[in-house]
Amino acid sequence: MSPLVPDRPTLCVVGAGPTAIGVLERLAASAPELSDGRRLQVHLVDPFPPGGGRVWRAEQPDLLWANSLVGDVTVLPDPSVVVEGPVAEGTTLWEWVRDVARARPAEDPVGREARRLGPASFPSRPLVSAYLRWVLDTVVAAAAPWLDVHLHATRVVDVHSGPGGARVRLADGAELSADAVLLVQGHLDAHPTAGERATAAAADRRGLTYLPTGYTADVDLSALAPGEDVLVRGAGLAFVDLAVLLTNGRGGRFERDDAGRLRYQPSGSEPVLYVGSRRGVPYRSKLGYPWAGPPVPLRFFTPAAVDAAFGPDRLLDLRADLAPLIERELGWAHYTELFRAHPERTAVPWEEFADGYAAAATRRAERALVARAVPDVIDRFDLAALDRPLAGRWFPDPGTLQDAVRRHVRADLARAADPAHSTDAAVFTALLQCHGTIAGLVAARRLTPRSECEDLAGWWMNLFSYLASGPPGPRLEELLALSEAGVLHFLGADVEIELDEGAGVFRARSSSRPGVTETRALVEARLPAPDVVATPDPVVTGLLRRGEARERAFADPTAPGGRRRTGRLDVDPELRLVTADGTPHPRVSAVGYWTAGAQVAAFARPRSNAPFFRQNDALARELWRRLTAPAELPALVVGAA
């Protein structure tokens, strides 16, 4: 037998977070069919506790929450999932929480929190970490007839392939031999960009404080002094975490007044935050109620509909070609739910509206139909207004702007808590399904180079996160209280920030109001953009250096150096690394935000046939086929050392 197809083939998984759990579960599920009687050895390597990994590790403040309802989270497939491998009934986070509330003592931190939660509650990240560790332990136990799983609480520092297999070197000095390697490290760190380095150097010369991009829970915020004015660039989830850690995390308290409105009692240790972004408002609230559905099946943005509209071979522009289809699909979901659940707010029969919507050849015809069929403007779907609520609006002074943003956030909170607007839940679900279609197009290499480099991580992920991955409603209520207490100020839309080294200040301008805001501190409240060339991760750096991997890029004479970069590792449709000479790596696969593969969330909503499960199943079955191949895998030639 070939040494590369032993009786006990070995897989090394670099990273032990949710994606690793998902792939492991699918490996076990398909083992009876695909293992060919061989017992698989799986090494899970992660310096952070297995299950939660870095992002969901228990060793972070329980002030930090997940941004999904307890009832909307699972990492185990259920019968809604359509895959090749067998599927059982997986335990959701809510089902686990109910069991924990009954089984654990009240003095146990996880048990205490579980007792307070319902399906429409938002859990802390440490509690999600406990769920993920339980899932991992459960999967490992269920896999015992076919898999041996070995946990290594250390970091992988190199993966090097040779004729006899892959050598995986660990930070503790140990070395593992593997027939296949899967990289699932999650978000990679990145060295500061050239712009960030220049800003940091100028700030240092003038004694200013500058905190570049990073995972908020890992950023040292002690440099931000009590009472200090601080500019914050970004109004998404990283900003929400930042606000929590700098206020509640520094001893401030939220209390309700006699009228039930949340008020903030400062501790005196918090800085004063001035937040600016392109939209000028926080991300939209996560919905605060469970929605039974049913989900509206995609009609206008299915793979078949895309092929019918553009042909099966044409490269597609995400903004020019696909954005109109996506908007139409979201509108279809909105109106389907409106007519189904709230027919008293419509003026024509559903069949008439549905036929007219499908037949509308122009946006003008569609708007005329909606105006006739949906009397109240508040019940109409307007993606542009949702996306840019401050567009074209001008406020004469900062106070007027604060009032307007607060009204916007309060209206968003009220709507997100009201099932009378269940159309938003239908749109949310449709958005998830549209993301699945885009993931398929990315995997099939159907997007133009510009769209894959810019629109996918830029326009699409920004819109998706704003509408579908916003903060819990209670967090937005806290931002309102901080604003009213004078601890938080909104700067408006299209904020631009510059460092005036001569004056020794950071200066922010907005298209929403006159004047400038000057501070001596700036925080970049966002994760670093993917840039595998600039990551300190030694595994990725070594693979690139030896030619065992390459960055996904395109020839473009208008781009610097004649190449348009994606910042992501190139992978083929089976998620194998693409080597420097363009061939698939015979041993190393990769999944995650930092790869050029489909961007799939590491959690799923129950009963949603989520892309997370479909990707994990396809990957696990491909790994089994490679690990049990009857002939020796091809040798890696590129960059061999």
Disulfide bonds with the S-S distance in Angstrom:
none
